[in-house]
Amino acid sequence: MTGDISLLIVDDHPVVRDGLRGMFASAPGFTVLGEASDGVEAVERAAALDPDVILMDLRMPGGGGVDAIRELTRRAARAKVLVLTTYDTDSDTLPAIEAGATGYLLKDAPRDELFTAVRAAAEGRTVLSPAVASRLVSAVRSPRAPANEPLSAREREVLTLVARGTSNREIARELFISEATVKTHLTHLYAKLGVNDRAAAVATAYQRGILS
């Protein structure tokens, strides 16, 4: 994508918001459009500001992050939501991903990792910190999926690249296939895994041992 990546920062702690704003303001390629202190305000600000990426905390008085993500998904908001929180428990990670978050990062992530994650999220790529991916191994359950239906060799290749945060265009280039074919493979592997998006596919693949 061209131009700065625009951000909305959502956190109930002013010090955290100030720190994140200062961090992104000092880095090239980012513009902070605004802040919100809870999930309800986040939905309102997202509608008004139309950011590329929303950095979303989860547990906030006055409106939690998961409810906000769910509402943004319901409204088909353009913004990608990158969860940035201190919580990596099963009860936090899975609901956020299922609600529609593009990625999930912990607040102790290094500065450069956060920048990279925001860039990836802006492009619609799945971003899961290693710690969160490990939690999802035990958290994800997929009763809708057919039992032990295997992925094809090509579907495994596509899934492995997705887990690395590779875009559809990059996958097509690396595997010498069209983007349309990549999307077809994704549709098939989603069906086999019983999921609806890239983040859930990666989490389920870790849980089943398809990815390690």
Sequence and secondary structure as in RCSB ss.txt:
>XXXX:A:sequence
MTGDISLLIVDDHPVVRDGLRGMFASAPGFTVLGEASDGVEAVERAAALDPDVILMDLRMPGGGGVDAIRELTRR
AARAKVLVLTTYDTDSDTLPAIEAGATGYLLKDAPRDELFTAVRAAAEGRTVLSPAVASRLVSAVRSPRAPANEP
LSAREREVLTLVARGTSNREIARELFISEATVKTHLTHLYAKLGVNDRAAAVATAYQRGILS
>XXXX:A:secstr
  S EEEEEE S HHHHHHHHHHHHTSTTEEEEEEESSHHHHHHHHHHH  SEEEE S  TTS HHHHHHHHHHT
T SSEEEEEES  SHHHHHHHHHHT SEEEETTS HHHHHHHHHHHHTT  EE HHHHHHHHHH   TTS TT  
  HHHHHHHHHHHTT  HHHHHHHHT  HHHHHHHHHHHHHHHT SSHHHHHHHHHHHTS  
